[in-house]
Amino acid sequence: MVDGAAPARREPVVLASANPKKADEIRWVLGDRMDLVPRPSEDEVPEVVEDQDTFLGNARLKAAALVAATGLAALADDSGLEVDALDGAPGVWSARYAGEHATDADNVAKLLAALADRPDPVARRARFRSVVVLQRPDGSELVADGTVEGHIATAARGDSGFGYDPVFVPDDGDGRTFAEMDPADKHAISHRGRSLEALLAQLSAA
């Protein structure tokens, strides 16, 4: 920066997620490194129907909807759990695995039941995947992804996080599920932490 010159103002970016727990995680990872604007209420911008068959497709849908509604750049994440023994399920259906209005507990229960005859961790291999899209009003976009490998525990453990965190044991951890970790430990290795850090690296290089 030239001496005496004001620092360049960062662009405001609308957080596209309508899931408050996911939005909180994104804010935690990004901290003050991005000028995030809260998502408008659902009265102003209805929740986007995620009908694509890939994480990237759904993330683009959400980002585009918020760009159109606000005229600002938008950041969207789509993410989920892929279990090898279930041919990659629940995948993009992770939030609705046990039904359209399923709770986290419903989804976890269905997953554990589906793997009940596979107690060996090797037969319970899985990964969390996150794809983030930063889309701008001019149509340009940045895309980044992150994954974390692990396995599904035989029972839920821990009270932190959300979704499948109580049954996901990451390979890069110390044997705890994501729900047994504090945010700093979790996001140092999480799929969402990795995708957002990759996005920030692209922004820094631009």
N, C-alpha and C positions, 0 to 999 in steps of 0.2 A: 504494500500500500504506500502511495506517495505521502510524504510527511504533510500532515495538516488536512489530508483528504478524508472525508467521511467513509467508513466502511460500506461496501456494497450491501444493499438491503436484500436479504434472502426472500425468495418468492414465497408467498403464503400457499400452503398445501392443505386441501380439505381431506380429512381422514374419512374414507368412504365406508368403513365398517359400521354396520348397524348392531354388531355384537359388542356390548359394553366391556366384557371381559377381554375380548381380543383387542379392542381399542386401547384399553389400559395397558396391555402388554406392549403394544406398538409404541405407545408414549414412553413407557419405561425404557425400552431399548434405545429409542432415538434421543431421549432426554431433550436437551436444548439444541440439538444439532440440525433440527429442521423446524421451520415455522409452521407448526400444525394448527389448523383451524378445525373446530369441532364440526361434526356432521350435522347438517340441519335436521330438525325434528322430522318424524315420519309424516306429520301433517303437511310439511313442505316438500319432502322428498320421500315417497313411499319406499319401503324395503324392496330391493331389486330381486326379481325372480332369477335364481341361479340355475339355469336349465342347460348349461353347457356340460360336455363330458370330459373336460380337462380343467385343472386348476387355473391354467393361464386363461382359458376362455371365460371362466366365471370372474376372475380378477379384472379382466378387461371390461366385462359388462358393468361391474360396480364402479370402476374408475370412470368410464364413459358417462354413466348416469349422473355422477356427481359433477363432472366437468360441465355437462349440459345444464344442470340445475343451478350451478353457482357461477359459472364463467371463470373459475379458478382451476389451477392444477389440482389433481386428486390422486391420493395414494390408496390403493386397494390391495388387500391380501386375500388369497384363497388358499386353504390348507387343509390337511387331513391326514389320516392314518392309513397306511397300506400294509396289509398282513399277507405274507407270502402264502401261508397255508389256505388262505381264503381267496387266492388268485388276485390279490391286490385290493380286495374289499377291506373296509368300507369305502376308501378312496374319496371321490368327490361327494359321496353320500354320507360322509362321516357324521355330520350334524343331524342327519335324518335316518340313520342306520336302522333304528327301531321304530320308525314311523315319522310322519310329517311333523308331528308336534312332540317328538320324543324329548325327554330330559337327558342330561348327561348320564344320570344313573341308569336310565333305560338302555342307553346305548352301550354302556359298559357291561351291564348284565347280559345283553344279547351277545356281545363279543366273547365274554368269558364262557358262556354256554356253547358258543360255536367252537371253542377251542378246548372244551372240557376233556376230550379224549386224547389230548396232546400235551401231557404234562412236561415233557422235555423242553427246556428253553430253545434248543436248536430247532424244534418243530414249531416254535412260536415266534419266529423271526418277523420283524416288522420295522417300519420306518415312518417317521413323521416327515411330511413334505410341505413346504411353503413356497408359493410363488407370489411375488409382489410386483405391482405395476404402478408406475408413476406416469400419469397421462396429463398432457398439457392442452390448453384450448386450441393451440395451433395444430393439434393432431399428432405431435411427436410424443414418444413414450420411451421409458426405460423399463426393462424387465430384469428381475433378478430372482434366483431361486436358492433354496437351502434345504438340506436334508440332514436327518440324524438317524443313524441305525440303532437298533436295539431289539428287545423282545418284550412280549406281553407277560406280565406276572400272572400267577394263578389266582391272586386275590388283590383287591384294591388296597392301596396303602397311601396314607398321607391326606392332608386336608387343603393343600395349596393348589393353585392353578385351576384348570377347568377341563371339560371334555374328557379325553382318555388319559390325562396326566396321571391319575392314580394307578394305572396298570401298565404304564410304559416305563421300562427300565433302559436307559440309554447305554450303549457300549462305552461311550466316552466318560461316563460317570463313575461312581464308586459303589454301585449296587442299589442306590436309592431310586425310587420312581421319581418322575418329574414333580409329583404332588408332595413329595417329601423334601424337596429342595426349596431354598429361598430364591427370589428372582435373580439375584446375581449369579448363583451357581447354575440355575436352569438356563438362563439366556446366554451364558458363555458358550453353551454347546447346543442350544435349541435350534430347531429348523427355522423358527421365526427370527431369532437373533442372527442367524447366518444369512438369511435372505436380505434382511434390512441392512446388515453391515456391507453386504455385496452391493446393494443399491447405493449406499453412501459412498462407497469406493468409486462407483461409476460417476456420481455427481462431482466428486473431488477431481476426477480425471478430465471432466468435460471442460 
